[in-house]
Each structure stands twice: as C-alpha cells, then as structure tokens.
Amino acid sequence: MRASFSERREEEDEFLCRRNLHTMEKLKGQRLMREQAQERLRDPQHRWALRIKFLQQVKTYIGVPYSRKYHQPGTAEHESALFLDCCGLVRRAMRDLHQDFGFALGPGNQCYQYDTLPITLSRPQCMRPGDLVFISWTYFSPFMKRQPHDIVHVEVWLGEGEKTVGARWHQGKVQEFPSYQFVSSSYGNMRYHFKSIETWLSGACVSHCRDHRWRLPDDKHNGKSIFSSHHLDQQAVMSSEGWGEPSGPRETGVCGAQEELCLGAVQYNSETKQGLTENFGRRDFAPSNTVGIMLHFNNTRNEQQEAKESKATEGRLSPRKWRSPQEQKGTQVMQLKAKGQGMSEVQG
C-alpha cells in the first residue's frame, strides 16, 4: 500500500531533523576542538613544536608529482595516486594537522593563503622554519589569467639559509631547493613576500584583505568533492573561519597594487599598549612574531559599503509601473490642469 502524502512528508521531516541534529553535534565537537587548540597554542613552546611538526609534515610529501597531465602515460609519475601543486602542498599538510591547529585550511589557492597571513616579514633573515615565501610576477603572455595580488607561487621555508621546499615546476615533484630565488622564461618582475605563519599557529585563519572577500562556494559538487553532503559540517566551520572563493576586487581601493593593503588588521603591542597604526602603510613594517590582539575591522567596513551600494542601486533601478497610452495622456492632462490652477492661485 502506497504511503499517503502526509506520511511521506513526516518521514522527510524526520530524516531532515536527524541529519541536522547529527550535523549540529559535529559542529559542536569541531568548535570544542578549535577552542582547545587555541588554549594550547597560547604557550610559545607549543607553537614552536607545532611549527616544526608542520614543516616535517610538508617534508613527508617530497617526491609527489605536480600534476598528471604533465607526465607521459605509463610512467610512475602519471600513475601516482596523489598530485600536489604549490598551494596544494601547504593545504594538504595543514589539513593533516587540523586538530593541532584547530581549523581546516580552506580550498583557496596561494592567494587565499596569502590573505590569511597578515604578518609580513621585511627580510629573509627574519624567517623561521615553516614560514611561507610567496612569489608574485608578471606573465609575459597577455592570455594568462592574472591572480589576486599577482601571487602565483608559494614555498615553505626550511630554516637552513635560503632553502625551501615546494612544488615549483609543472613536470617536477615536491622537492627541496637550495634557494627561494629562481629565474623563469615565462614571467618577469618577480617579487618575494615573506609571511609568518604565527597567525595560523595561534589558531586563527581569516582573510585580512580589504580588496577581496573570500566567500563560501555553492554546495553543487559530486560525492568525490570535499564540499559534498558528508562535509557540510566541516564546510560550516570553515565558513565561520572566513574562507571561500574570492568575489573579486572591491570598487574602492587598489587591487593588489601594494602588499600593505593586505594588512587588514592592526596588531596590538603589549609593550606600548597601543595599536601600531602609524606603521600600517610602511612597506618595511615587520611586526614581531608574538601574536597579540588582532583588531579586525573589515566586516564592518564591508557591511557599510554594501548597504550604501544597495541603497544607491535601489534608487536607480526601482521599477516603474507600466501605463497605457490613454493613462499616460490622462496623467499629463491632470498635471497641466494642476499646473494651471497653481498659476492662477499665484496670480490671484
């Protein structure tokens, strides 16, 4: 006997309630994990140990090829079960240690990772093991897509002179390099940006960029995707951490013209008891590795700008009611009569 419509509706509601309850329980567990990790990471020694653990985790992927399409079929590289590009290497190591860090790094590329690390170091001598060096350059080919801030590559600092580990070449593998500096025939005007991972080590992973808003991607993926239904709980936690795909540069501000525009947070100095706002625009500004209170003011600014733009849009694009020619003619006659009556009153 076929179930009635009301019975099927009750079964669907019960299923949704069970799924939502299961998701909420997982969300509570992951929030608890994040809070516990942040509590542990207040200890400088624990942060240093986690820094070294992250570097060692990155090294475990040495030898993994960059991508299948750059290798001949039948070769060991082409048949590899895992492929990692430059940002994929960092993401993979971070997700392996998500319980230690208290968050799961989002799926964005090196530009997203760049925006979540607000502490810029002025020179290579300030780098510590596990820190990241980002590279920006200009492609010679006009057909290449420009990335936010022109950031196109990232490598992990080894802490041994200028040595780094990363996935640099399309036909290569994850490997150690004697120096972070290299030359390519495909691009020029290379610039190196030294970023401390101390923000991640404090258990925080949010975008600090004024010009790009990393939004959560839509849930339209197959079962093999990390955004499939069984990852909705993790997706919700990541959404609260502020990751996602970029919505493009804002109309206000310069998109990636200067790296100091990414410093969307002011670090609190425990010694002077004030925010380092006077150094905010300096290119050589390098805050200490001690993470203080991060005053995040991007959300308020974005909300105000969105409200202003929405109000202006509503005023410009408000729909007009359609009127027939007879109605339009009648309206014009009424306006002329009202105008004539007003003139007569003034003259009287």
Secondary structure, DSSP 8 states (H G I E B T S, - for coil): ----HHHHHHHHHHHHHHHHHHHHHHHHHHHHHHHHHHHHTTSHHHHHHHHHHHHHHHHTTTT-BS-GGGS-TTSTTTT-S----HHHHHHHHHHHTHHHHTS---S--HHHHHHT---EESSGGG--TT-EEEEEEEESSTTS---GGGEEEEEEE-SSTT-EEE---TTSBSEEES-S----SSEEEEEEEEE--HHHHTT------SSEEEE---S---TTSTTSGGGHHHHHHHHHHT-SEEEEE-SSS-SSSSGGGG--EEEEETTTTEE-GGGTT-TT----SS---EEE-HHHHHHHHHHHHHHHHHHHS-------HHHHHHHHHHHHHHHHHHHHHHH-
